Amino acid sequence: MKTPKIPENTPYSCTQRTWLGRFFASMRSHILQNTPTDSSADCRVIHILYGTQTGNSESVANDTAAVAKTQGLNPVVKSMDAVEINQLAVMEYLLIITSTYGEGEMPDNAQLLWDQVAADTAPTMQNMQFSILALGDTSHDNYCKAGIDWDNRLAKLGAQRIYDRIDCDADFEGASKNWINSVIPIIADRANDTNSATDSVETNNTDNKAKFSRKKPYLSKLLLNRLLTGKNSSKETRHYEFSLGDSGLSYEAGDVLNIIPQNCPELVADIIKAIHCAGDENELVNGELMPLTESLLNHYEIKLPSKKLIQEIANRSGDQQLNNILESKDKTKLADYLWGRDTLDLLHQIPAIAFSAAEFLALLKPLQHRAYSISSSGNTHPDSVHLTVACVRYKSHGREHKGVCSTYIADLVDDNSQVKIFFSPNKSFSVPEDDSLPIIMVGPGTGIAPFRAFLQERAFRKASGKNWLLFGDRNESTDYIYREEIETMQASGILTRLDLAFSRDQQEKIYVQDRMRENAAEMYIWLEQGGYFYVCGDASYMAKDVDKALHKLIETEGNKSAEQAIDYINHLKKEKRYVRDVY
C-alpha cells in the first residue's frame, strides 16, 4: 500500500512524511499549545520570555536563566512567538526581556503574543508576578516603548510587579546585570522550596557562553575591501572579508557580525578644538586613565548628540529656538531641527561655549558596536566572514559628514589594523532545516547580504528546494551588485528564479513590491507549497510596502478576506516562515 501523498498546502510541519506521522504531530502540537506545561506545577519554575530583533534580548534571557539556576530555580526560556495567551495566563513567575523596534513597535517575534495580550478578550493575570527589562536607545523616539507597553498591560490585567521595570540604554550590560541580580533573589525567596520536582524544562543553552563578545571582541584582520557599485553610482557599496584565523569561531547563514568601530580622527580633533580643549587632558574612562583624544577615538559616541548634550548646549547657549523646541517636547520639531546635524554642528553654532574634558565626557554615550547581516555561509567560508556595507557620506551644514562604522572600515582599516568583531546568532532568520522547501528572498540594495549567504548555504547542502530572489536598487548599470555571482547561480540552477527592480531606469519607478504584485499567482503557489518568505533591508518604507503587497496577494490569489489574509500571515509568522531582518 502506497503512503498517501501529503497536500502541499497543509498548515502543519512539512518535515512529516506520512498521514499518520502528521496526525500525531498535529495532536501533540495542539496539546502543547492548549494546556499548561508540566513544569507549571513546580513553583520553582520561572518563565523568561524575550522579544528580539537582533538577538540582544535573547542573550540577556539566557544570562538571566544562568543566574536563576544558581538560585535553585527552574528557568524556562522562550521566544514570545513560542507562547500562546492561555499558556501565558497560568505563569506564576514571569520575566520579560524585550527590545523596541522601528518607531516604537514590538519586535517581530513578540507581535503576535502582544496582539493577544492587548485585545479586550485577554484573560486576567491575577496569579502572575512579573518584572520587565526593556532594551532601547535614548537617541530614538519612543525609547523602550515595547517594554513600557508590556509593563502597563500586564499590570492592567491584574498581574503584580515583583520588581519595577528597568529601561536600558544602548549600553545595556550594566543595567541588565543589576536587574538580573535584583529580581532573581526575590523570586527565589518567594518560591516554594518544598517542591522538589526536577522535571527537565526548556532552556536555551546557557552553559556555552560565547568565547568572544562585546566586552571581549575577537581581533580580526581585513582580508578584502572591494567596491561593488559602479563608477557613476550615487552609492558606495563595498564587499568586505574578515579573517577568523585560529579563533575557533563559527557562524550560520543569517547570523549577524558586530563591529566595534573607531571614530574618525579628524572629527575627534575638530570636536576637541570646538570645546576649547587640548586633547591631552587625562580622564578616567572605564577605570583607566587616558587622554581625551584616545577616549573620544575609542570609547564615546561623538557623531550623534545625546539628549543630555543637546539640553546642556541649549542651557549654556541661550539659543531661543532650540530652547523653545525642547520646552515644547515636540519630537517632530526636534527631529527637524537636528536633521543633518551632528555633535560638531551643534558645537559650531555656539563657538563661545567651552567644556572641560570631564564635563564633555559626562554628556556623551558609550561608543556602540554596529551590527551587520553576514553575506556568506559559514560552511562555504569557514575561515572568513563577509559583509556587504553601504558607506554613509553626505554634505550638510557646510561640511562633509561620514557614517561612523561604514567609513571606519572603508577608510581607516588597513593591513595592519585589528578590527574588533563578535557574532550574534539570529536563529529565526535562517534557511529551512528541510532542504526540499522553497524560499522567497526579498532583499533590495544591501538587503541582499543574508541572501547571498542563504544561496551559498543551499548550494553547500545541495538543497533541492526552489530559491527565488527579488533584488533591486536605483540603476542596473551601476548598482547591480554581485551581478556575476547571481548570474552564475542562475546558470547553475541554485537560483531558480530572479526578479529585478531598478527604480530609476525608467520614467515610472519600479520596486520589489511591484515585482511581487506582477508575480502574485506564482508567489502564492510557492507559499502554499510550504515556502518561506524572507525580507531584509529598509524598515521604514521597503519592508512596510512589501508587507502590504504580501497581504494583498494572499487576499487575491487565495480568495481570502482581509481578516483571513491576516490569519494566514500570522500562521506563517508562527511557523517562522515569514521572517524579517530589517533596520
C-alpha positions in Angstrom: 0.0 0.0 0.0 1.4 3.4 -1.0 1.8 6.1 1.6 -0.8 8.8 0.9 0.6 11.9 -0.7 0.7 15.0 1.7 -1.1 18.0 0.3 1.2 20.9 -0.4 -1.0 23.5 1.4 -1.2 21.7 4.7 -0.6 24.1 7.6 1.4 21.6 9.6 5.1 20.8 9.5 6.3 19.8 6.1 9.0 17.6 7.6 6.5 14.9 8.4 6.2 12.3 5.6 3.1 10.2 6.3 -0.5 11.0 7.2 -0.1 9.1 10.5 3.0 10.9 11.5 1.4 14.2 10.6 -1.7 13.4 12.6 0.2 12.6 15.8 2.4 15.6 15.3 -0.6 17.9 14.9 -2.3 16.4 18.0 0.9 16.9 20.1 1.2 20.5 18.9 -2.5 21.1 19.8 -2.0 19.6 23.3 1.2 21.6 23.9 -0.4 24.9 22.8 -3.6 24.5 24.8 -2.5 23.1 28.1 -0.1 24.4 30.7 3.3 22.9 30.7 4.0 20.1 33.2 6.6 22.4 34.8 4.0 24.9 35.8 3.2 22.6 38.7 6.7 23.3 40.1 6.5 26.6 41.8 10.3 27.0 41.4 9.7 27.4 37.6 10.4 30.9 36.3 9.4 31.7 32.8 11.7 34.1 30.8 10.3 35.4 27.6 12.2 37.5 25.1 11.2 39.8 22.3 14.1 40.4 20.0 15.0 41.8 16.5 18.8 41.4 16.6 19.4 38.8 19.4 20.3 41.1 22.3 17.2 40.3 24.4 17.7 36.5 23.8 21.3 36.8 25.0 20.1 38.6 28.2 17.4 36.0 28.7 20.0 33.3 28.7 22.1 35.2 31.2 19.0 35.5 33.4 18.4 31.8 33.2 22.0 31.0 34.2 21.7 33.1 37.3 18.2 31.6 38.1 19.8 28.1 38.1 22.3 29.1 40.7 19.4 30.2 42.9 17.7 26.8 42.7 15.1 27.9 40.2 14.0 26.1 37.0 14.2 28.6 34.2 12.1 28.2 31.0 13.4 30.5 28.3 11.2 31.0 25.3 10.8 33.4 22.4 7.5 35.2 22.6 6.2 33.6 19.4 6.5 30.2 21.0 3.9 31.1 23.7 0.1 31.2 23.4 -2.1 33.6 25.5 -3.6 30.7 27.6 -0.1 29.5 28.5 0.9 33.0 29.5 -2.1 33.4 31.7 -1.1 30.5 34.0 2.5 31.5 34.5 3.3 32.4 38.2 6.7 34.0 37.9 7.3 35.8 34.6 10.3 37.9 33.4 10.0 39.6 30.0 13.1 41.0 28.2 12.2 42.9 25.1 13.7 45.4 22.7 11.8 48.1 20.8 11.9 48.1 17.1 11.3 50.8 14.4 9.0 53.6 15.6 8.2 52.2 19.0 7.0 48.8 17.7 7.2 45.3 19.1 9.9 43.1 17.7 8.6 40.7 15.0 8.7 37.7 17.3 6.7 39.5 20.0 3.9 40.9 17.9 1.5 38.0 17.8 1.5 37.4 21.6 1.2 41.2 22.2 -1.8 41.4 19.9 -3.5 38.7 22.1 -2.5 40.3 25.3 -3.6 43.8 24.1 -7.0 42.5 23.0 -10.1 43.2 25.0 -10.6 39.4 25.3 -7.3 38.9 27.1 -7.7 36.8 30.3 -6.8 38.2 33.7 -3.3 37.6 35.1 -4.0 37.9 38.8 -1.9 34.9 39.8 1.2 36.3 38.0 4.2 38.0 39.5 6.4 39.7 36.8 9.1 42.1 36.0 10.2 43.7 32.7 13.6 44.6 31.3 13.3 46.9 28.4 16.2 47.4 25.9 16.3 50.6 23.9 18.3 53.6 22.8 17.7 57.1 24.3 18.7 58.7 21.0 15.5 57.3 19.4 11.9 58.4 20.0 9.6 56.0 21.8 12.5 54.9 23.9 11.8 51.4 25.4 8.2 51.7 24.3 7.7 47.9 23.8 8.8 47.1 27.4 6.7 50.0 28.8 3.6 48.7 27.0 4.1 45.2 28.3 4.6 46.5 31.9 1.4 48.6 31.8 -0.7 46.0 30.1 0.2 43.1 32.5 -0.5 45.4 35.5 -3.8 46.3 34.0 -4.7 42.6 33.6 -4.1 42.1 37.3 -0.5 40.9 37.4 1.7 42.0 40.3 5.0 43.7 39.7 7.6 41.7 41.6 10.3 44.3 40.7 10.0 47.6 38.9 10.7 47.8 35.2 14.3 48.8 34.2 14.8 50.7 30.9 18.2 50.1 29.4 20.0 52.4 27.0 22.1 51.0 24.1 24.9 50.2 26.6 22.7 47.7 28.4 25.1 45.3 30.0 25.4 47.0 33.4 21.7 47.8 33.9 20.6 44.3 32.8 23.1 42.7 35.2 21.8 44.8 38.0 18.2 43.9 37.1 19.0 40.2 37.0 20.9 40.2 40.3 18.0 42.1 41.9 14.9 40.2 40.6 16.2 36.6 40.7 16.8 36.5 44.5 13.3 38.0 45.1 11.7 35.2 43.1 14.0 32.6 44.8 12.9 33.7 48.2 9.2 33.6 47.3 9.4 30.2 45.5 8.2 27.2 47.5 11.3 25.2 48.3 9.2 22.2 49.4 8.5 21.3 45.8 11.4 19.2 44.7 10.3 18.4 41.2 13.2 18.0 38.8 11.4 17.7 35.5 13.6 19.0 32.7 12.4 22.3 31.4 13.1 24.1 28.1 16.0 26.5 28.2 18.5 27.7 25.7 22.0 26.5 26.2 23.2 29.0 28.8 26.4 27.0 29.7 28.1 27.5 26.4 29.0 31.2 26.7 30.4 32.9 23.6 34.1 32.8 23.5 34.1 36.4 22.2 31.6 39.2 23.0 31.3 43.0 23.0 33.4 43.1 26.2 35.9 40.7 24.8 35.9 41.0 20.9 38.0 39.0 18.5 40.7 41.0 16.9 40.4 40.3 13.2 42.3 41.2 10.0 40.6 42.6 7.0 41.3 40.4 4.0 39.4 42.2 1.3 37.9 45.6 0.7 36.2 45.7 -2.8 34.0 48.3 -4.3 30.8 46.8 -5.6 29.0 49.8 -7.1 29.9 51.3 -10.5 32.0 54.5 -11.0 28.9 56.7 -11.6 26.7 55.3 -8.9 25.1 57.6 -6.4 26.0 55.0 -3.8 29.2 53.5 -2.4 28.6 49.8 -1.5 31.6 47.6 -0.6 32.3 44.0 0.0 34.5 43.1 2.9 36.1 39.8 4.1 37.4 39.4 7.6 39.7 36.6 8.8 38.6 34.3 11.6 42.2 32.9 11.9 42.6 30.5 14.7 39.7 32.0 16.7 37.6 28.8 16.6 34.6 31.0 15.8 31.8 29.7 13.5 28.6 31.2 12.2 25.4 30.3 10.4 23.9 31.9 7.3 21.6 34.6 8.7 23.7 35.5 11.7 25.0 39.0 12.5 28.5 40.3 12.7 29.1 43.1 15.1 32.0 45.6 14.6 33.2 47.9 17.3 34.4 50.9 15.3 36.9 53.7 15.9 35.7 57.3 15.5 37.1 59.5 12.7 40.4 61.1 13.9 39.6 64.3 12.0 36.2 64.6 13.7 37.8 63.9 17.1 40.3 66.7 16.5 37.6 69.2 15.4 35.4 68.4 18.4 38.3 68.9 20.8 39.0 72.3 19.2 35.3 73.2 19.3 35.1 72.6 23.1 38.4 74.5 23.6 40.4 71.6 25.0 43.9 70.4 24.0 43.3 66.7 23.8 45.9 65.6 26.3 43.7 66.0 29.3 43.7 62.8 31.2 40.4 61.5 32.4 39.2 58.2 34.0 37.3 56.0 31.4 36.1 52.6 32.5 38.6 52.6 35.3 41.5 53.6 33.2 43.2 57.0 33.0 43.6 58.1 29.4 44.0 61.3 27.2 40.8 63.0 25.9 41.8 62.2 22.3 42.0 58.5 23.0 38.7 58.4 24.9 36.9 60.2 22.0 38.5 57.9 19.4 37.6 54.6 21.0 35.1 54.9 23.8 32.4 57.5 23.2 29.7 58.3 20.6 30.6 61.6 19.1 28.6 61.6 15.9 25.0 61.6 17.2 24.5 64.0 20.1 23.0 62.6 23.2 19.8 64.2 24.7 21.9 65.3 27.7 24.4 67.1 25.4 21.6 68.7 23.4 20.0 70.0 26.6 23.3 71.3 28.0 24.1 73.1 24.8 20.7 74.7 24.9 21.1 75.7 28.5 24.6 77.2 28.0 23.9 78.9 24.7 20.6 80.5 25.5 19.6 79.7 21.9 15.9 80.6 21.9 14.9 78.4 19.0 16.5 75.3 20.5 15.2 76.0 24.0 11.7 76.6 22.7 11.7 73.3 20.9 13.0 71.4 23.9 10.4 73.0 26.2 7.6 72.2 23.9 8.6 68.5 24.0 7.7 68.3 20.3 9.6 65.4 18.9 8.9 66.2 15.3 10.2 69.7 15.6 13.3 68.5 17.4 13.9 65.9 14.7 13.5 68.5 12.0 16.0 70.8 13.9 18.6 68.0 14.3 18.2 66.7 10.7 21.6 66.6 9.1 23.3 67.9 12.2 25.8 66.1 14.4 27.6 66.9 17.6 30.1 69.1 15.9 27.4 71.1 14.0 25.7 71.9 17.3 29.0 73.0 18.9 29.8 75.2 15.9 26.5 77.0 16.3 27.7 78.4 19.6 31.5 78.8 19.2 31.9 80.7 22.5 30.8 77.6 24.5 33.6 75.8 26.3 33.6 72.5 28.2 36.2 70.9 30.4 37.2 67.4 29.3 35.4 65.8 32.2 32.2 67.9 31.6 32.1 66.9 28.0 32.7 63.2 28.5 29.9 63.1 31.1 27.4 64.2 28.5 28.3 61.5 25.9 27.1 58.0 25.5 29.4 55.0 25.2 30.5 54.0 21.7 28.3 51.2 20.5 29.1 48.3 18.1 27.4 48.2 14.7 25.5 45.1 13.6 25.6 43.9 10.0 23.9 41.0 8.3 26.5 38.4 7.2 26.7 37.9 3.5 28.5 34.5 3.5 27.8 30.9 4.6 29.9 29.6 7.4 30.0 26.2 5.7 31.2 27.7 2.4 33.7 30.1 4.1 34.7 28.6 7.5 37.9 30.8 7.8 36.4 34.2 7.0 33.2 36.2 7.3 31.8 38.5 4.6 29.9 41.8 4.8 28.1 44.0 2.3 28.1 47.6 3.5 26.9 50.9 2.1 29.2 53.8 3.1 27.4 56.7 4.5 28.8 60.0 3.2 26.9 63.3 2.8 27.3 67.1 2.9 25.2 69.0 5.4 25.5 72.4 7.1 28.6 73.4 5.2 30.8 70.3 5.9 31.3 66.7 4.9 29.7 64.1 7.1 30.6 60.4 7.4 29.0 57.3 8.9 30.8 56.1 12.0 31.4 52.4 11.2 30.9 52.2 7.4 33.7 54.7 6.7 35.8 53.3 9.5 36.0 50.1 7.6 36.3 51.7 4.2 38.9 54.5 5.1 40.7 53.6 8.3 41.2 49.9 8.3 44.3 48.6 6.5 46.5 45.5 6.5 47.9 46.4 9.9 44.6 47.0 11.6 43.0 44.8 14.2 39.2 45.0 13.8 37.1 44.2 16.9 34.4 41.8 16.0 31.9 39.4 17.6 28.9 37.3 16.3 25.3 37.4 17.3 23.2 34.4 16.3 19.9 35.0 14.5 18.1 31.7 14.9 14.8 32.7 13.4 16.4 34.2 10.2 17.9 31.1 8.8 17.4 28.7 5.9 14.8 26.0 6.4 16.1 22.7 8.0 14.1 20.9 5.3 16.2 21.4 2.2 13.2 20.5 -0.1 11.2 23.6 0.8 11.1 26.7 -1.4 12.3 30.0 -0.2 11.5 33.6 -1.4 14.0 36.3 -0.6 13.2 40.0 -0.9 16.4 42.0 -0.5 17.0 45.2 -2.4 20.2 47.1 -2.0 22.4 45.8 0.8 19.4 43.8 1.9 20.9 41.1 -0.5 23.6 40.4 2.1 22.0 37.5 4.0 20.5 36.0 0.8 23.9 35.7 -0.8 24.7 33.7 2.4 21.5 31.7 2.0 22.2 30.8 -1.6 25.7 29.7 -0.7 24.3 27.6 2.1 21.7 26.0 -0.1 24.4 25.2 -2.7 26.6 23.7 0.0 23.8 21.5 1.2 22.8 20.5 -2.3 19.3 21.5 -1.3 16.5 20.5 -3.8 14.2 23.3 -2.7 13.5 26.2 -5.1 15.1 29.6 -4.5 13.6 32.9 -5.6 15.4 36.2 -5.2 13.8 39.7 -5.6 16.6 42.3 -5.8 16.7 45.9 -6.9 18.3 49.3 -6.5 18.5 52.6 -8.4 20.3 51.8 -11.7 21.2 48.4 -13.2 24.4 49.7 -14.8 25.9 50.9 -11.6 24.0 49.3 -8.7 23.6 45.7 -9.7 26.0 44.4 -7.0 27.1 40.7 -7.1 25.8 40.5 -10.7 28.4 38.0 -11.9 27.7 35.8 -8.8 24.0 36.0 -9.2 24.1 35.1 -12.9 26.4 32.2 -12.2 23.9 30.9 -9.6 21.2 31.2 -12.2 23.2 29.2 -14.7 24.0 26.5 -12.1 20.3 26.2 -11.2 20.7 27.0 -7.5 18.9 30.3 -8.1 15.6 29.1 -9.5 14.0 32.5 -10.2 15.3 36.1 -10.2 13.2 39.2 -10.4 14.9 42.6 -10.7 13.6 46.1 -9.9 15.8 49.0 -10.7 13.8 52.1 -9.8 15.4 54.8 -11.9 16.0 53.0 -15.2 12.6 54.1 -16.5 10.2 57.0 -16.1 7.9 55.2 -13.7 9.8 53.9 -10.6 9.6 50.1 -10.1 10.3 48.5 -6.7 10.5 44.9 -5.4 6.9 45.1 -4.2 5.8 45.8 -7.7 7.5 42.6 -8.9 5.6 40.8 -6.1 2.3 42.1 -7.5 3.2 41.1 -11.0 4.0 37.6 -9.9 1.4 37.2 -7.2 0.0 33.9 -8.5 3.3 32.2 -8.6 4.4 33.5 -5.3 1.2 32.3 -3.6 1.8 28.8 -5.1 5.3 28.8 -3.5 3.8 29.7 -0.1 1.2 27.0 -0.4 4.0 24.6 -1.1 5.4 25.3 2.4 7.6 28.2 1.2 9.5 30.6 3.5 9.3 34.3 2.9 12.2 36.5 3.9 12.7 40.2 3.9 15.9 42.1 4.5 16.6 45.9 4.2 15.0 49.2 5.0 12.4 49.0 7.7 10.8 52.4 7.3 9.5 52.1 3.7 10.5 49.0 1.8 9.6 46.4 4.5 6.2 48.0 5.1 5.4 48.2 1.4 6.4 44.5 0.9 4.2 43.5 3.9 1.2 45.3 2.3 1.9 43.7 -1.0 2.1 40.2 0.7 -1.2 40.7 2.4 -2.8 41.8 -0.8 -1.5 38.9 -2.9 -2.7 36.4 -0.3 -6.2 38.1 -0.4 -6.4 38.0 -4.2 -4.7 34.7 -5.1 -6.0 32.9 -2.0 -9.5 34.3 -2.5 -9.5 35.4 1.1 -10.9 38.4 3.1 -8.5 40.9 4.6 -9.0 39.2 8.0 -8.3 35.8 6.6 -5.1 37.1 4.9 -4.0 38.4 8.3 -4.6 35.0 9.9 -2.7 33.3 7.0 0.3 35.6 7.5 0.1 35.2 11.3 0.3 31.5 10.7 3.4 32.0 8.5 5.0 34.0 11.3 4.1 31.4 13.9 5.9 28.8 11.9 8.8 31.2 11.3 8.1 31.1 7.6 7.7 34.9 7.3 10.7 36.5 9.0 12.5 39.8 8.5 15.9 41.3 9.1 15.1 45.0 8.8 16.8 48.1 10.1 
